[in-house]
Amino acid sequence: MTRSEFHQQHLEQAQAKAAELFARRTDLKGAWLGWVAGQLYSLSPAEYASMVRRELQRLQEGTPASP
């Protein structure tokens, strides 16, 4: 499977996971950053974790999702 195929296959799932993690930010307040780092560390494969990390960054910046 190519990187592009992997991205296309897992993008929706990565966006949903990032939204789930981002939603906990208000509840966890200052502890969120450490918590979310642990959550990202537990994701696999690494390529998927990177996708979720990028989606979290996008959510923090308030930029729209890419198709």
mmJSON file of the N, C-alpha and C atoms, coordinates in Angstrom:
{"data_MODEL":{"atom_site":{
"group_PDB":["ATOM","ATOM","ATOM","ATOM","ATOM","ATOM","ATOM","ATOM","ATOM","ATOM","ATOM","ATOM","ATOM","ATOM","ATOM","ATOM","ATOM","ATOM","ATOM","ATOM","ATOM","ATOM","ATOM","ATOM","ATOM","ATOM","ATOM","ATOM","ATOM","ATOM","ATOM","ATOM","ATOM","ATOM","ATOM","ATOM","ATOM","ATOM","ATOM","ATOM","ATOM","ATOM","ATOM","ATOM","ATOM","ATOM","ATOM","ATOM","ATOM","ATOM","ATOM","ATOM","ATOM","ATOM","ATOM","ATOM","ATOM","ATOM","ATOM","ATOM","ATOM","ATOM","ATOM","ATOM","ATOM","ATOM","ATOM","ATOM","ATOM","ATOM","ATOM","ATOM","ATOM","ATOM","ATOM","ATOM","ATOM","ATOM","ATOM","ATOM","ATOM","ATOM","ATOM","ATOM","ATOM","ATOM","ATOM","ATOM","ATOM","ATOM","ATOM","ATOM","ATOM","ATOM","ATOM","ATOM","ATOM","ATOM","ATOM","ATOM","ATOM","ATOM","ATOM","ATOM","ATOM","ATOM","ATOM","ATOM","ATOM","ATOM","ATOM","ATOM","ATOM","ATOM","ATOM","ATOM","ATOM","ATOM","ATOM","ATOM","ATOM","ATOM","ATOM","ATOM","ATOM","ATOM","ATOM","ATOM","ATOM","ATOM","ATOM","ATOM","ATOM","ATOM","ATOM","ATOM","ATOM","ATOM","ATOM","ATOM","ATOM","ATOM","ATOM","ATOM","ATOM","ATOM","ATOM","ATOM","ATOM","ATOM","ATOM","ATOM","ATOM","ATOM","ATOM","ATOM","ATOM","ATOM","ATOM","ATOM","ATOM","ATOM","ATOM","ATOM","ATOM","ATOM","ATOM","ATOM","ATOM","ATOM","ATOM","ATOM","ATOM","ATOM","ATOM","ATOM","ATOM","ATOM","ATOM","ATOM","ATOM","ATOM","ATOM","ATOM","ATOM","ATOM","ATOM","ATOM","ATOM","ATOM","ATOM","ATOM","ATOM","ATOM","ATOM","ATOM","ATOM","ATOM","ATOM","ATOM","ATOM"],
"id":[1,2,3,4,5,6,7,8,9,10,11,12,13,14,15,16,17,18,19,20,21,22,23,24,25,26,27,28,29,30,31,32,33,34,35,36,37,38,39,40,41,42,43,44,45,46,47,48,49,50,51,52,53,54,55,56,57,58,59,60,61,62,63,64,65,66,67,68,69,70,71,72,73,74,75,76,77,78,79,80,81,82,83,84,85,86,87,88,89,90,91,92,93,94,95,96,97,98,99,100,101,102,103,104,105,106,107,108,109,110,111,112,113,114,115,116,117,118,119,120,121,122,123,124,125,126,127,128,129,130,131,132,133,134,135,136,137,138,139,140,141,142,143,144,145,146,147,148,149,150,151,152,153,154,155,156,157,158,159,160,161,162,163,164,165,166,167,168,169,170,171,172,173,174,175,176,177,178,179,180,181,182,183,184,185,186,187,188,189,190,191,192,193,194,195,196,197,198,199,200,201],
"type_symbol":["N","C","C","N","C","C","N","C","C","N","C","C","N","C","C","N","C","C","N","C","C","N","C","C","N","C","C","N","C","C","N","C","C","N","C","C","N","C","C","N","C","C","N","C","C","N","C","C","N","C","C","N","C","C","N","C","C","N","C","C","N","C","C","N","C","C","N","C","C","N","C","C","N","C","C","N","C","C","N","C","C","N","C","C","N","C","C","N","C","C","N","C","C","N","C","C","N","C","C","N","C","C","N","C","C","N","C","C","N","C","C","N","C","C","N","C","C","N","C","C","N","C","C","N","C","C","N","C","C","N","C","C","N","C","C","N","C","C","N","C","C","N","C","C","N","C","C","N","C","C","N","C","C","N","C","C","N","C","C","N","C","C","N","C","C","N","C","C","N","C","C","N","C","C","N","C","C","N","C","C","N","C","C","N","C","C","N","C","C","N","C","C","N","C","C","N","C","C","N","C","C"],
"label_atom_id":["N","CA","C","N","CA","C","N","CA","C","N","CA","C","N","CA","C","N","CA","C","N","CA","C","N","CA","C","N","CA","C","N","CA","C","N","CA","C","N","CA","C","N","CA","C","N","CA","C","N","CA","C","N","CA","C","N","CA","C","N","CA","C","N","CA","C","N","CA","C","N","CA","C","N","CA","C","N","CA","C","N","CA","C","N","CA","C","N","CA","C","N","CA","C","N","CA","C","N","CA","C","N","CA","C","N","CA","C","N","CA","C","N","CA","C","N","CA","C","N","CA","C","N","CA","C","N","CA","C","N","CA","C","N","CA","C","N","CA","C","N","CA","C","N","CA","C","N","CA","C","N","CA","C","N","CA","C","N","CA","C","N","CA","C","N","CA","C","N","CA","C","N","CA","C","N","CA","C","N","CA","C","N","CA","C","N","CA","C","N","CA","C","N","CA","C","N","CA","C","N","CA","C","N","CA","C","N","CA","C","N","CA","C","N","CA","C","N","CA","C","N","CA","C","N","CA","C","N","CA","C","N","CA","C"],
"label_alt_id":[null,null,null,null,null,null,null,null,null,null,null,null,null,null,null,null,null,null,null,null,null,null,null,null,null,null,null,null,null,null,null,null,null,null,null,null,null,null,null,null,null,null,null,null,null,null,null,null,null,null,null,null,null,null,null,null,null,null,null,null,null,null,null,null,null,null,null,null,null,null,null,null,null,null,null,null,null,null,null,null,null,null,null,null,null,null,null,null,null,null,null,null,null,null,null,null,null,null,null,null,null,null,null,null,null,null,null,null,null,null,null,null,null,null,null,null,null,null,null,null,null,null,null,null,null,null,null,null,null,null,null,null,null,null,null,null,null,null,null,null,null,null,null,null,null,null,null,null,null,null,null,null,null,null,null,null,null,null,null,null,null,null,null,null,null,null,null,null,null,null,null,null,null,null,null,null,null,null,null,null,null,null,null,null,null,null,null,null,null,null,null,null,null,null,null,null,null,null,null,null,null],
"label_comp_id":["MET","MET","MET","THR","THR","THR","ARG","ARG","ARG","SER","SER","SER","GLU","GLU","GLU","PHE","PHE","PHE","HIS","HIS","HIS","GLN","GLN","GLN","GLN","GLN","GLN","HIS","HIS","HIS","LEU","LEU","LEU","GLU","GLU","GLU","GLN","GLN","GLN","ALA","ALA","ALA","GLN","GLN","GLN","ALA","ALA","ALA","LYS","LYS","LYS","ALA","ALA","ALA","ALA","ALA","ALA","GLU","GLU","GLU","LEU","LEU","LEU","PHE","PHE","PHE","ALA","ALA","ALA","ARG","ARG","ARG","ARG","ARG","ARG","THR","THR","THR","ASP","ASP","ASP","LEU","LEU","LEU","LYS","LYS","LYS","GLY","GLY","GLY","ALA","ALA","ALA","TRP","TRP","TRP","LEU","LEU","LEU","GLY","GLY","GLY","TRP","TRP","TRP","VAL","VAL","VAL","ALA","ALA","ALA","GLY","GLY","GLY","GLN","GLN","GLN","LEU","LEU","LEU","TYR","TYR","TYR","SER","SER","SER","LEU","LEU","LEU","SER","SER","SER","PRO","PRO","PRO","ALA","ALA","ALA","GLU","GLU","GLU","TYR","TYR","TYR","ALA","ALA","ALA","SER","SER","SER","MET","MET","MET","VAL","VAL","VAL","ARG","ARG","ARG","ARG","ARG","ARG","GLU","GLU","GLU","LEU","LEU","LEU","GLN","GLN","GLN","ARG","ARG","ARG","LEU","LEU","LEU","GLN","GLN","GLN","GLU","GLU","GLU","GLY","GLY","GLY","THR","THR","THR","PRO","PRO","PRO","ALA","ALA","ALA","SER","SER","SER","PRO","PRO","PRO"],
"label_asym_id":["A","A","A","A","A","A","A","A","A","A","A","A","A","A","A","A","A","A","A","A","A","A","A","A","A","A","A","A","A","A","A","A","A","A","A","A","A","A","A","A","A","A","A","A","A","A","A","A","A","A","A","A","A","A","A","A","A","A","A","A","A","A","A","A","A","A","A","A","A","A","A","A","A","A","A","A","A","A","A","A","A","A","A","A","A","A","A","A","A","A","A","A","A","A","A","A","A","A","A","A","A","A","A","A","A","A","A","A","A","A","A","A","A","A","A","A","A","A","A","A","A","A","A","A","A","A","A","A","A","A","A","A","A","A","A","A","A","A","A","A","A","A","A","A","A","A","A","A","A","A","A","A","A","A","A","A","A","A","A","A","A","A","A","A","A","A","A","A","A","A","A","A","A","A","A","A","A","A","A","A","A","A","A","A","A","A","A","A","A","A","A","A","A","A","A","A","A","A","A","A","A"],
"label_entity_id":["1","1","1","1","1","1","1","1","1","1","1","1","1","1","1","1","1","1","1","1","1","1","1","1","1","1","1","1","1","1","1","1","1","1","1","1","1","1","1","1","1","1","1","1","1","1","1","1","1","1","1","1","1","1","1","1","1","1","1","1","1","1","1","1","1","1","1","1","1","1","1","1","1","1","1","1","1","1","1","1","1","1","1","1","1","1","1","1","1","1","1","1","1","1","1","1","1","1","1","1","1","1","1","1","1","1","1","1","1","1","1","1","1","1","1","1","1","1","1","1","1","1","1","1","1","1","1","1","1","1","1","1","1","1","1","1","1","1","1","1","1","1","1","1","1","1","1","1","1","1","1","1","1","1","1","1","1","1","1","1","1","1","1","1","1","1","1","1","1","1","1","1","1","1","1","1","1","1","1","1","1","1","1","1","1","1","1","1","1","1","1","1","1","1","1","1","1","1","1","1","1"],
"label_seq_id":[1,1,1,2,2,2,3,3,3,4,4,4,5,5,5,6,6,6,7,7,7,8,8,8,9,9,9,10,10,10,11,11,11,12,12,12,13,13,13,14,14,14,15,15,15,16,16,16,17,17,17,18,18,18,19,19,19,20,20,20,21,21,21,22,22,22,23,23,23,24,24,24,25,25,25,26,26,26,27,27,27,28,28,28,29,29,29,30,30,30,31,31,31,32,32,32,33,33,33,34,34,34,35,35,35,36,36,36,37,37,37,38,38,38,39,39,39,40,40,40,41,41,41,42,42,42,43,43,43,44,44,44,45,45,45,46,46,46,47,47,47,48,48,48,49,49,49,50,50,50,51,51,51,52,52,52,53,53,53,54,54,54,55,55,55,56,56,56,57,57,57,58,58,58,59,59,59,60,60,60,61,61,61,62,62,62,63,63,63,64,64,64,65,65,65,66,66,66,67,67,67],
"pdbx_PDB_ins_code":[null,null,null,null,null,null,null,null,null,null,null,null,null,null,null,null,null,null,null,null,null,null,null,null,null,null,null,null,null,null,null,null,null,null,null,null,null,null,null,null,null,null,null,null,null,null,null,null,null,null,null,null,null,null,null,null,null,null,null,null,null,null,null,null,null,null,null,null,null,null,null,null,null,null,null,null,null,null,null,null,null,null,null,null,null,null,null,null,null,null,null,null,null,null,null,null,null,null,null,null,null,null,null,null,null,null,null,null,null,null,null,null,null,null,null,null,null,null,null,null,null,null,null,null,null,null,null,null,null,null,null,null,null,null,null,null,null,null,null,null,null,null,null,null,null,null,null,null,null,null,null,null,null,null,null,null,null,null,null,null,null,null,null,null,null,null,null,null,null,null,null,null,null,null,null,null,null,null,null,null,null,null,null,null,null,null,null,null,null,null,null,null,null,null,null,null,null,null,null,null,null],
"Cartn_x":[0.848,0.0,0.9,0.605,1.402,0.996,1.827,1.534,0.233,0.032,-1.188,-2.422,-2.324,-3.439,-3.747,-2.686,-2.863,-3.573,-3.117,-3.713,-5.2,-5.506,-6.893,-7.764,-7.224,-7.977,-8.239,-7.335,-7.424,-7.725,-7.899,-8.097,-9.334,-10.449,-11.689,-11.562,-10.943,-10.742,-9.808,-8.744,-7.798,-8.476,-9.323,-10.047,-10.995,-11.675,-12.603,-11.842,-10.714,-9.917,-9.386,-8.911,-8.409,-9.525,-10.704,-11.836,-12.182,-12.129,-12.402,-11.378,-10.111,-9.058,-9.173,-9.446,-9.555,-10.727,-11.797,-12.983,-12.69,-11.696,-11.342,-10.535,-10.115,-9.261,-9.897,-11.18,-11.872,-11.942,-12.241,-12.357,-11.026,-9.98,-8.68,-7.846,-8.217,-7.537,-6.028,-5.266,-3.809,-3.196,-3.932,-3.406,-3.595,-4.312,-4.639,-3.405,-2.461,-1.29,-0.545,-0.295,0.372,-0.482,-1.78,-2.696,-2.735,-2.879,-2.992,-1.684,-0.564,0.722,0.76,0.272,0.205,-0.73,-1.849,-2.799,-2.176,-1.484,-0.835,0.253,0.995,2.069,1.531,0.302,-0.26,-0.854,-0.988,-1.574,-0.554,-1.036,-0.162,-0.977,-0.342,1.084,1.475,2.745,3.264,2.688,2.452,1.899,0.504,-0.285,-1.626,-1.526,-0.631,-0.43,-0.054,0.767,1.16,-0.039,-0.898,-2.102,-2.993,-3.166,-3.984,-3.332,-2.018,-1.286,-1.5,-1.426,-1.647,-3.079,-4.031,-5.421,-5.648,-5.003,-5.094,-4.528,-3.408,-2.8,-3.766,-4.408,-5.365,-6.525,-7.016,-8.116,-7.695,-6.485,-5.985,-5.855,-5.473,-5.312,-6.636,-7.653,-8.955,-9.059,-8.192,-8.235,-9.189,-9.851,-10.809,-10.128,-10.89,-10.382,-10.211,-9.223,-9.039,-9.883,-10.344,-11.2,-10.471],
"Cartn_y":[-1.17,0.0,1.241,2.156,3.374,4.327,5.321,6.323,7.056,7.369,8.055,7.201,5.915,5.003,4.892,4.807,4.74,6.001,7.135,8.414,8.458,8.107,8.131,7.164,6.01,4.986,5.368,6.135,6.405,7.868,8.723,10.148,10.406,9.823,10.054,9.585,8.439,7.894,8.797,9.302,10.188,11.504,12.03,13.263,13.056,11.922,11.623,11.458,10.781,10.577,11.911,12.758,14.076,14.905,14.86,15.602,15.092,13.787,13.177,13.654,13.64,14.085,15.585,16.348,17.806,18.177,17.416,17.698,17.583,16.826,16.661,17.833,18.74,19.856,20.706,20.999,21.825,21.131,19.849,19.095,18.971,18.715,18.436,19.69,20.782,22.078,21.931,22.319,22.306,20.929,19.907,18.543,17.945,18.662,18.114,17.814,18.713,18.532,17.242,16.982,15.74,14.524,14.651,13.545,13.214,14.247,14.001,13.452,13.872,13.313,11.816,11.397,9.972,9.223,9.843,9.222,9.04,10.066,9.981,8.911,8.834,7.855,6.427,6.234,4.886,4.461,5.393,5.069,4.382,3.483,2.847,2.51,2.413,2.607,4.083,4.334,5.696,6.652,6.151,6.994,7.497,6.621,7.003,8.03,7.798,8.75,10.123,10.158,11.425,12.113,11.331,11.911,12.546,11.85,12.383,13.638,13.624,14.79,15.989,15.772,16.871,17.393,16.498,16.918,17.704,17.298,18.063,19.469,19.555,20.864,21.735,21.131,21.865,22.369,21.531,21.933,23.077,23.01,24.063,25.396,25.319,26.534,27.033,26.179,26.557,26.583,25.829,25.773,24.666,24.84,23.836,22.53,21.45,20.133,20.063,19.285,19.074,17.881,17.882,16.786,15.471],
"Cartn_z":[0.0,0.0,0.0,-0.899,-0.966,0.157,0.384,1.404,1.083,-0.171,-0.609,-0.345,-0.647,-0.408,1.079,1.893,3.337,3.835,3.355,3.755,3.382,2.163,1.714,2.519,2.83,3.541,5.0,5.609,7.041,7.398,6.412,6.694,7.552,7.183,7.924,9.374,9.563,10.905,11.717,11.085,11.769,12.153,11.28,11.586,12.762,12.791,13.89,15.207,15.174,16.384,16.891,15.994,16.388,17.014,16.436,16.986,18.381,18.562,19.871,20.906,20.538,21.448,21.731,20.71,20.842,21.747,21.689,22.494,23.993,24.371,25.783,26.329,25.456,25.859,26.952,26.812,27.787,29.145,29.144,30.396,31.128,30.376,30.99,31.242,30.637,30.794,30.647,31.667,31.588,31.455,31.851,31.765,30.376,29.511,28.197,27.359,27.349,26.482,26.806,28.078,28.462,28.162,28.416,28.152,26.668,25.84,24.402,23.842,24.398,23.951,24.217,25.375,25.692,24.767,24.431,23.51,22.13,21.662,20.352,20.353,21.444,21.555,21.459,21.937,21.951,20.601,19.673,18.374,17.47,16.651,15.673,14.434,13.325,13.097,13.211,13.182,13.343,12.296,11.1,10.04,10.416,11.057,11.492,12.63,13.574,14.669,14.124,13.101,12.477,11.833,11.225,10.614,11.686,12.805,13.897,14.454,14.608,15.112,14.184,12.88,11.924,12.011,12.168,12.289,13.577,14.662,15.91,15.725,15.035,14.759,13.957,12.977,12.155,13.013,13.899,14.775,15.705,16.219,17.106,16.363,15.113,14.322,13.762,13.794,13.293,11.781,11.122,9.66,9.219,8.094,7.621,7.217,7.293,6.907,5.401,4.996,3.554,3.136,1.884,1.412,1.323],
"occupancy":[1.0,1.0,1.0,1.0,1.0,1.0,1.0,1.0,1.0,1.0,1.0,1.0,1.0,1.0,1.0,1.0,1.0,1.0,1.0,1.0,1.0,1.0,1.0,1.0,1.0,1.0,1.0,1.0,1.0,1.0,1.0,1.0,1.0,1.0,1.0,1.0,1.0,1.0,1.0,1.0,1.0,1.0,1.0,1.0,1.0,1.0,1.0,1.0,1.0,1.0,1.0,1.0,1.0,1.0,1.0,1.0,1.0,1.0,1.0,1.0,1.0,1.0,1.0,1.0,1.0,1.0,1.0,1.0,1.0,1.0,1.0,1.0,1.0,1.0,1.0,1.0,1.0,1.0,1.0,1.0,1.0,1.0,1.0,1.0,1.0,1.0,1.0,1.0,1.0,1.0,1.0,1.0,1.0,1.0,1.0,1.0,1.0,1.0,1.0,1.0,1.0,1.0,1.0,1.0,1.0,1.0,1.0,1.0,1.0,1.0,1.0,1.0,1.0,1.0,1.0,1.0,1.0,1.0,1.0,1.0,1.0,1.0,1.0,1.0,1.0,1.0,1.0,1.0,1.0,1.0,1.0,1.0,1.0,1.0,1.0,1.0,1.0,1.0,1.0,1.0,1.0,1.0,1.0,1.0,1.0,1.0,1.0,1.0,1.0,1.0,1.0,1.0,1.0,1.0,1.0,1.0,1.0,1.0,1.0,1.0,1.0,1.0,1.0,1.0,1.0,1.0,1.0,1.0,1.0,1.0,1.0,1.0,1.0,1.0,1.0,1.0,1.0,1.0,1.0,1.0,1.0,1.0,1.0,1.0,1.0,1.0,1.0,1.0,1.0,1.0,1.0,1.0,1.0,1.0,1.0,1.0,1.0,1.0,1.0,1.0,1.0],
"B_iso_or_equiv":[0.0,0.0,0.0,0.0,0.0,0.0,0.0,0.0,0.0,0.0,0.0,0.0,0.0,0.0,0.0,0.0,0.0,0.0,0.0,0.0,0.0,0.0,0.0,0.0,0.0,0.0,0.0,0.0,0.0,0.0,0.0,0.0,0.0,0.0,0.0,0.0,0.0,0.0,0.0,0.0,0.0,0.0,0.0,0.0,0.0,0.0,0.0,0.0,0.0,0.0,0.0,0.0,0.0,0.0,0.0,0.0,0.0,0.0,0.0,0.0,0.0,0.0,0.0,0.0,0.0,0.0,0.0,0.0,0.0,0.0,0.0,0.0,0.0,0.0,0.0,0.0,0.0,0.0,0.0,0.0,0.0,0.0,0.0,0.0,0.0,0.0,0.0,0.0,0.0,0.0,0.0,0.0,0.0,0.0,0.0,0.0,0.0,0.0,0.0,0.0,0.0,0.0,0.0,0.0,0.0,0.0,0.0,0.0,0.0,0.0,0.0,0.0,0.0,0.0,0.0,0.0,0.0,0.0,0.0,0.0,0.0,0.0,0.0,0.0,0.0,0.0,0.0,0.0,0.0,0.0,0.0,0.0,0.0,0.0,0.0,0.0,0.0,0.0,0.0,0.0,0.0,0.0,0.0,0.0,0.0,0.0,0.0,0.0,0.0,0.0,0.0,0.0,0.0,0.0,0.0,0.0,0.0,0.0,0.0,0.0,0.0,0.0,0.0,0.0,0.0,0.0,0.0,0.0,0.0,0.0,0.0,0.0,0.0,0.0,0.0,0.0,0.0,0.0,0.0,0.0,0.0,0.0,0.0,0.0,0.0,0.0,0.0,0.0,0.0,0.0,0.0,0.0,0.0,0.0,0.0,0.0,0.0,0.0,0.0,0.0,0.0],
"pdbx_formal_charge":[null,null,null,null,null,null,null,null,null,null,null,null,null,null,null,null,null,null,null,null,null,null,null,null,null,null,null,null,null,null,null,null,null,null,null,null,null,null,null,null,null,null,null,null,null,null,null,null,null,null,null,null,null,null,null,null,null,null,null,null,null,null,null,null,null,null,null,null,null,null,null,null,null,null,null,null,null,null,null,null,null,null,null,null,null,null,null,null,null,null,null,null,null,null,null,null,null,null,null,null,null,null,null,null,null,null,null,null,null,null,null,null,null,null,null,null,null,null,null,null,null,null,null,null,null,null,null,null,null,null,null,null,null,null,null,null,null,null,null,null,null,null,null,null,null,null,null,null,null,null,null,null,null,null,null,null,null,null,null,null,null,null,null,null,null,null,null,null,null,null,null,null,null,null,null,null,null,null,null,null,null,null,null,null,null,null,null,null,null,null,null,null,null,null,null,null,null,null,null,null,null],
"auth_seq_id":[1,1,1,2,2,2,3,3,3,4,4,4,5,5,5,6,6,6,7,7,7,8,8,8,9,9,9,10,10,10,11,11,11,12,12,12,13,13,13,14,14,14,15,15,15,16,16,16,17,17,17,18,18,18,19,19,19,20,20,20,21,21,21,22,22,22,23,23,23,24,24,24,25,25,25,26,26,26,27,27,27,28,28,28,29,29,29,30,30,30,31,31,31,32,32,32,33,33,33,34,34,34,35,35,35,36,36,36,37,37,37,38,38,38,39,39,39,40,40,40,41,41,41,42,42,42,43,43,43,44,44,44,45,45,45,46,46,46,47,47,47,48,48,48,49,49,49,50,50,50,51,51,51,52,52,52,53,53,53,54,54,54,55,55,55,56,56,56,57,57,57,58,58,58,59,59,59,60,60,60,61,61,61,62,62,62,63,63,63,64,64,64,65,65,65,66,66,66,67,67,67],
"auth_comp_id":["MET","MET","MET","THR","THR","THR","ARG","ARG","ARG","SER","SER","SER","GLU","GLU","GLU","PHE","PHE","PHE","HIS","HIS","HIS","GLN","GLN","GLN","GLN","GLN","GLN","HIS","HIS","HIS","LEU","LEU","LEU","GLU","GLU","GLU","GLN","GLN","GLN","ALA","ALA","ALA","GLN","GLN","GLN","ALA","ALA","ALA","LYS","LYS","LYS","ALA","ALA","ALA","ALA","ALA","ALA","GLU","GLU","GLU","LEU","LEU","LEU","PHE","PHE","PHE","ALA","ALA","ALA","ARG","ARG","ARG","ARG","ARG","ARG","THR","THR","THR","ASP","ASP","ASP","LEU","LEU","LEU","LYS","LYS","LYS","GLY","GLY","GLY","ALA","ALA","ALA","TRP","TRP","TRP","LEU","LEU","LEU","GLY","GLY","GLY","TRP","TRP","TRP","VAL","VAL","VAL","ALA","ALA","ALA","GLY","GLY","GLY","GLN","GLN","GLN","LEU","LEU","LEU","TYR","TYR","TYR","SER","SER","SER","LEU","LEU","LEU","SER","SER","SER","PRO","PRO","PRO","ALA","ALA","ALA","GLU","GLU","GLU","TYR","TYR","TYR","ALA","ALA","ALA","SER","SER","SER","MET","MET","MET","VAL","VAL","VAL","ARG","ARG","ARG","ARG","ARG","ARG","GLU","GLU","GLU","LEU","LEU","LEU","GLN","GLN","GLN","ARG","ARG","ARG","LEU","LEU","LEU","GLN","GLN","GLN","GLU","GLU","GLU","GLY","GLY","GLY","THR","THR","THR","PRO","PRO","PRO","ALA","ALA","ALA","SER","SER","SER","PRO","PRO","PRO"],
"auth_asym_id":["A","A","A","A","A","A","A","A","A","A","A","A","A","A","A","A","A","A","A","A","A","A","A","A","A","A","A","A","A","A","A","A","A","A","A","A","A","A","A","A","A","A","A","A","A","A","A","A","A","A","A","A","A","A","A","A","A","A","A","A","A","A","A","A","A","A","A","A","A","A","A","A","A","A","A","A","A","A","A","A","A","A","A","A","A","A","A","A","A","A","A","A","A","A","A","A","A","A","A","A","A","A","A","A","A","A","A","A","A","A","A","A","A","A","A","A","A","A","A","A","A","A","A","A","A","A","A","A","A","A","A","A","A","A","A","A","A","A","A","A","A","A","A","A","A","A","A","A","A","A","A","A","A","A","A","A","A","A","A","A","A","A","A","A","A","A","A","A","A","A","A","A","A","A","A","A","A","A","A","A","A","A","A","A","A","A","A","A","A","A","A","A","A","A","A","A","A","A","A","A","A"],
"auth_atom_id":["N","CA","C","N","CA","C","N","CA","C","N","CA","C","N","CA","C","N","CA","C","N","CA","C","N","CA","C","N","CA","C","N","CA","C","N","CA","C","N","CA","C","N","CA","C","N","CA","C","N","CA","C","N","CA","C","N","CA","C","N","CA","C","N","CA","C","N","CA","C","N","CA","C","N","CA","C","N","CA","C","N","CA","C","N","CA","C","N","CA","C","N","CA","C","N","CA","C","N","CA","C","N","CA","C","N","CA","C","N","CA","C","N","CA","C","N","CA","C","N","CA","C","N","CA","C","N","CA","C","N","CA","C","N","CA","C","N","CA","C","N","CA","C","N","CA","C","N","CA","C","N","CA","C","N","CA","C","N","CA","C","N","CA","C","N","CA","C","N","CA","C","N","CA","C","N","CA","C","N","CA","C","N","CA","C","N","CA","C","N","CA","C","N","CA","C","N","CA","C","N","CA","C","N","CA","C","N","CA","C","N","CA","C","N","CA","C","N","CA","C","N","CA","C","N","CA","C","N","CA","C","N","CA","C"],
"pdbx_PDB_model_num":[1,1,1,1,1,1,1,1,1,1,1,1,1,1,1,1,1,1,1,1,1,1,1,1,1,1,1,1,1,1,1,1,1,1,1,1,1,1,1,1,1,1,1,1,1,1,1,1,1,1,1,1,1,1,1,1,1,1,1,1,1,1,1,1,1,1,1,1,1,1,1,1,1,1,1,1,1,1,1,1,1,1,1,1,1,1,1,1,1,1,1,1,1,1,1,1,1,1,1,1,1,1,1,1,1,1,1,1,1,1,1,1,1,1,1,1,1,1,1,1,1,1,1,1,1,1,1,1,1,1,1,1,1,1,1,1,1,1,1,1,1,1,1,1,1,1,1,1,1,1,1,1,1,1,1,1,1,1,1,1,1,1,1,1,1,1,1,1,1,1,1,1,1,1,1,1,1,1,1,1,1,1,1,1,1,1,1,1,1,1,1,1,1,1,1,1,1,1,1,1,1]
}}}
